[in-house]
Amino acid sequence: MSDKDSEQGLAVYAELLSNLRQLSVVASLPSLSDSTTSVFVSDDGLSLTVSHQEQSRMLYLPEKPIASALQVPAQASNEISWRLRLSPLEKPLQRFILEDQPLPWSARDVLAGSAVTCRECGEELVQKGRIGVWKDLPSDNWAEMMEFWHCHKPVDHHKSAEGAASDETTTKKGYGANNVISAQQGTGLVDVTSFVLSKVDCSAVSYSTSAPNIETTVEGLDIADTGPTKFLPGYCKTCSAEVGVLNASTQAVSLFKWSVGCDTAVPGPAPDIAECLAATLTATISRSGSAKSVIAPHLNGSRTEQLGSSGSLYLWILNPNVVYAATKSGQNVGTSAMKVLFRTLSVQEGNDIVDAMNSDVQELTLPTTSIQAVTRALETSNRLLPTRERVFQEWHVGLLHRWNPDEHN
């Protein structure tokens, strides 16, 4: 990552410090500050303008501060920072609760009968009218809670034959510890980052262990060679874009939300890979409390066979709730994100970190192309930050955008 002056120019970055009810503002100058350098907040408190020599940049702020004239420090510097107090007249900041964060494209967002299309070429991976109902899958805590209930439910020492029959009925309804949720034809199950559908409904998806144009039939797989499941990448039959993954043992296809399109109740932009990953990381923190994750490539076959493949991405979440604005972002409005430390690893290094006896790191898997897309997004966001905030020891600092329907509409 380059910090060349030519890349910096005059840039302004603002970040909301919600716990302190302040805004942190940093202006990066192409040369040392001088008598031409000035900064002021507009009378309505909605924007801030920095001028230096013959350049000027205006930034719309994430929240409304107390309007005032700000002083430029007497000591010349390439970076100048300020702390702005928020206006006491503004409404209280919304409290950030991990469990209450919106998910990209929940079941209530997707219209019944909607086709699911390839985002690359527009091909209907699932034909219009094929899916009659969409249902949200339980949260990731569901399986753990059901296991706890099964192992620790009260013991009835006077259980009758009717009680035994009742237990059998409970298991049939899906509450038994050995039950799994399976995809059904005509029903779309909605996970945090994917649509889980029956293979029969995904008419324009092919599956391969090697390449998009070499289809692998499920009947020809030796599922037992990697345990109870075998996962196959799914590709659009028209353009060969990787759009999902097939669980060969359950015949369920998970179509990635960041790779597909659908009809939604409120039209708007589709979630990208960064927003989907941020939602997954938020759920991971909520479930496990762990702020560290290794994002590893999807593996077909044993882990040892994949050590020479493309690398993993190591993330450490500093703050899951950041709202920022930057003149270099092209948006110039408040954007919701999580601030993370990140660095790339080999697959072997990632495995070693996850497998360490005292590890507090969670492992997530994504297609290699998706990991590369996230890495590029983080590297781009790194250049939005003030130079002194871009690196911490061996880590780079980045911003991973969170899904926020209010910002999309």
Solvent accessible surface area in square Angstrom, and as a share of the most:
residue,aa,sasa,rsa
1,M,90,0.40
2,S,37,0.24
3,D,62,0.32
4,K,128,0.54
5,D,100,0.52
6,S,103,0.66
7,E,72,0.32
8,Q,25,0.11
9,G,24,0.23
10,L,4,0.02
11,A,10,0.08
12,V,2,0.01
13,Y,10,0.04
14,A,0,0.00
15,E,17,0.08
16,L,22,0.11
17,L,39,0.19
18,S,39,0.25
19,N,151,0.78
20,L,108,0.54
21,R,80,0.29
22,Q,42,0.19
23,L,0,0.00
24,S,23,0.15
25,V,0,0.00
26,V,4,0.03
27,A,0,0.00
28,S,12,0.08
29,L,1,0.01
30,P,42,0.27
31,S,40,0.26
32,L,100,0.50
33,S,10,0.06
34,D,61,0.32
35,S,116,0.75
36,T,67,0.39
37,T,11,0.06
38,S,53,0.34
39,V,7,0.04
40,F,108,0.45
41,V,8,0.04
42,S,26,0.17
43,D,146,0.75
44,D,73,0.38
45,G,0,0.00
46,L,95,0.47
47,S,14,0.09
48,L,1,0.00
49,T,22,0.13
50,V,0,0.00
51,S,31,0.20
52,H,0,0.00
53,Q,99,0.44
54,E,178,0.80
55,Q,65,0.29
56,S,63,0.41
57,R,90,0.33
58,M,82,0.37
59,L,0,0.00
60,Y,101,0.38
61,L,17,0.09
62,P,22,0.14
63,E,56,0.25
64,K,69,0.29
65,P,2,0.01
66,I,61,0.31
67,A,44,0.34
68,S,53,0.34
69,A,81,0.63
70,L,33,0.16
71,Q,144,0.64
72,V,42,0.24
73,P,70,0.44
74,A,116,0.90
75,Q,153,0.68
76,A,50,0.39
77,S,40,0.26
78,N,66,0.34
79,E,27,0.12
80,I,5,0.03
81,S,53,0.34
82,W,26,0.09
83,R,146,0.53
84,L,7,0.03
85,R,152,0.56
86,L,11,0.06
87,S,12,0.08
88,P,107,0.67
89,L,165,0.82
90,E,62,0.28
91,K,166,0.70
92,P,116,0.73
93,L,43,0.21
94,Q,173,0.77
95,R,197,0.72
96,F,51,0.21
97,I,63,0.32
98,L,44,0.22
99,E,120,0.54
100,D,100,0.52
101,Q,39,0.17
102,P,56,0.35
103,L,73,0.36
104,P,0,0.00
105,W,15,0.05
106,S,11,0.07
107,A,12,0.10
108,R,200,0.73
109,D,46,0.24
110,V,9,0.05
111,L,82,0.41
112,A,73,0.57
113,G,17,0.17
114,S,2,0.01
115,A,11,0.08
116,V,0,0.00
117,T,36,0.21
118,C,2,0.01
119,R,93,0.34
120,E,137,0.62
121,C,59,0.35
122,G,46,0.44
123,E,62,0.28
124,E,67,0.30
125,L,0,0.00
126,V,0,0.00
127,Q,101,0.45
128,K,139,0.59
129,G,55,0.53
130,R,101,0.37
131,I,0,0.00
132,G,50,0.48
133,V,65,0.37
134,W,20,0.07
135,K,107,0.45
136,D,79,0.41
137,L,41,0.21
138,P,55,0.34
139,S,73,0.47
140,D,67,0.35
141,N,56,0.29
142,W,81,0.28
143,A,62,0.48
144,E,93,0.42
145,M,118,0.53
146,M,33,0.15
147,E,106,0.47
148,F,120,0.50
149,W,103,0.36
150,H,84,0.37
151,C,85,0.51
152,H,119,0.53
153,K,67,0.29
154,P,127,0.80
155,V,116,0.67
156,D,85,0.44
157,H,159,0.71
158,H,169,0.75
159,K,102,0.43
160,S,65,0.42
161,A,88,0.68
162,E,142,0.63
163,G,22,0.22
164,A,55,0.42
165,A,54,0.42
166,S,61,0.40
167,D,55,0.29
168,E,100,0.45
169,T,65,0.38
170,T,36,0.21
171,T,53,0.31
172,K,155,0.66
173,K,144,0.61
174,G,21,0.20
175,Y,108,0.41
176,G,10,0.10
177,A,52,0.41
178,N,127,0.65
179,N,47,0.24
180,V,120,0.69
181,I,85,0.43
182,S,57,0.37
183,A,19,0.15
184,Q,117,0.52
185,Q,117,0.52
186,G,22,0.21
187,T,17,0.10
188,G,0,0.00
189,L,17,0.08
190,V,5,0.03
191,D,51,0.27
192,V,23,0.13
193,T,30,0.17
194,S,10,0.06
195,F,0,0.00
196,V,22,0.13
197,L,0,0.00
198,S,10,0.07
199,K,60,0.26
200,V,87,0.50
201,D,2,0.01
202,C,6,0.03
203,S,61,0.39
204,A,11,0.09
205,V,5,0.03
206,S,9,0.06
207,Y,6,0.02
208,S,1,0.00
209,T,60,0.35
210,S,80,0.52
211,A,29,0.22
212,P,48,0.30
213,N,130,0.67
214,I,103,0.52
215,E,97,0.43
216,T,28,0.16
217,T,86,0.50
218,V,21,0.12
219,E,156,0.70
220,G,65,0.62
221,L,32,0.16
222,D,94,0.49
223,I,51,0.26
224,A,85,0.66
225,D,87,0.45
226,T,53,0.31
227,G,32,0.31
228,P,118,0.74
229,T,42,0.24
230,K,21,0.09
231,F,95,0.39
232,L,0,0.00
233,P,16,0.10
234,G,0,0.00
235,Y,25,0.09
236,C,1,0.01
237,K,117,0.49
238,T,87,0.51
239,C,51,0.31
240,S,53,0.34
241,A,24,0.18
242,E,48,0.21
243,V,0,0.00
244,G,0,0.00
245,V,22,0.13
246,L,0,0.00
247,N,28,0.14
248,A,5,0.04
249,S,51,0.33
250,T,61,0.36
251,Q,73,0.33
252,A,13,0.10
253,V,0,0.00
254,S,27,0.18
255,L,0,0.00
256,F,13,0.05
257,K,0,0.00
258,W,30,0.11
259,S,18,0.11
260,V,0,0.00
261,G,14,0.14
262,C,25,0.15
263,D,63,0.33
264,T,21,0.12
265,A,58,0.45
266,V,98,0.56
267,P,114,0.72
268,G,47,0.45
269,P,75,0.47
270,A,34,0.26
271,P,0,0.00
272,D,63,0.33
273,I,19,0.10
274,A,8,0.06
275,E,13,0.06
276,C,0,0.00
277,L,6,0.03
278,A,1,0.01
279,A,10,0.07
280,T,30,0.17
281,L,2,0.01
282,T,8,0.05
283,A,26,0.20
284,T,3,0.02
285,I,26,0.13
286,S,36,0.23
287,R,69,0.25
288,S,55,0.36
289,G,59,0.57
290,S,14,0.09
291,A,34,0.27
292,K,44,0.19
293,S,3,0.02
294,V,1,0.00
295,I,0,0.00
296,A,4,0.03
297,P,4,0.02
298,H,54,0.24
299,L,45,0.23
300,N,41,0.21
301,G,23,0.22
302,S,52,0.33
303,R,86,0.31
304,T,103,0.60
305,E,121,0.54
306,Q,42,0.19
307,L,61,0.30
308,G,82,0.79
309,S,47,0.30
310,S,50,0.32
311,G,33,0.32
312,S,2,0.01
313,L,0,0.00
314,Y,15,0.06
315,L,1,0.01
316,W,87,0.30
317,I,12,0.06
318,L,93,0.46
319,N,60,0.31
320,P,34,0.22
321,N,33,0.17
322,V,1,0.01
323,V,35,0.20
324,Y,2,0.01
325,A,1,0.01
326,A,1,0.01
327,T,30,0.17
328,K,73,0.31
329,S,36,0.23
330,G,74,0.72
331,Q,97,0.43
332,N,36,0.19
333,V,77,0.44
334,G,23,0.22
335,T,11,0.06
336,S,4,0.03
337,A,0,0.00
338,M,0,0.00
339,K,29,0.12
340,V,0,0.00
341,L,3,0.01
342,F,3,0.01
343,R,67,0.24
344,T,89,0.52
345,L,15,0.07
346,S,51,0.33
347,V,3,0.02
348,Q,73,0.32
349,E,85,0.38
350,G,2,0.02
351,N,12,0.06
352,D,80,0.41
353,I,43,0.22
354,V,31,0.18
355,D,88,0.45
356,A,46,0.36
357,M,202,0.90
358,N,140,0.72
359,S,39,0.25
360,D,84,0.43
361,V,15,0.09
362,Q,53,0.23
363,E,67,0.30
364,L,30,0.15
365,T,64,0.37
366,L,18,0.09
367,P,5,0.03
368,T,44,0.26
369,T,86,0.50
370,S,7,0.05
371,I,9,0.05
372,Q,80,0.36
373,A,28,0.21
374,V,0,0.00
375,T,19,0.11
376,R,143,0.52
377,A,41,0.32
378,L,0,0.00
379,E,57,0.25
380,T,72,0.42
381,S,6,0.04
382,N,2,0.01
383,R,81,0.30
384,L,22,0.11
385,L,3,0.01
386,P,3,0.02
387,T,46,0.27
388,R,136,0.49
389,E,60,0.27
390,R,10,0.04
391,V,82,0.47
392,F,103,0.43
393,Q,139,0.62
394,E,103,0.46
395,W,14,0.05
396,H,59,0.26
397,V,10,0.06
398,G,0,0.00
399,L,5,0.02
400,L,1,0.01
401,H,54,0.24
402,R,23,0.08
403,W,25,0.09
404,N,36,0.19
405,P,47,0.30
406,D,120,0.62
407,E,76,0.34
408,H,49,0.22
409,N,116,0.60
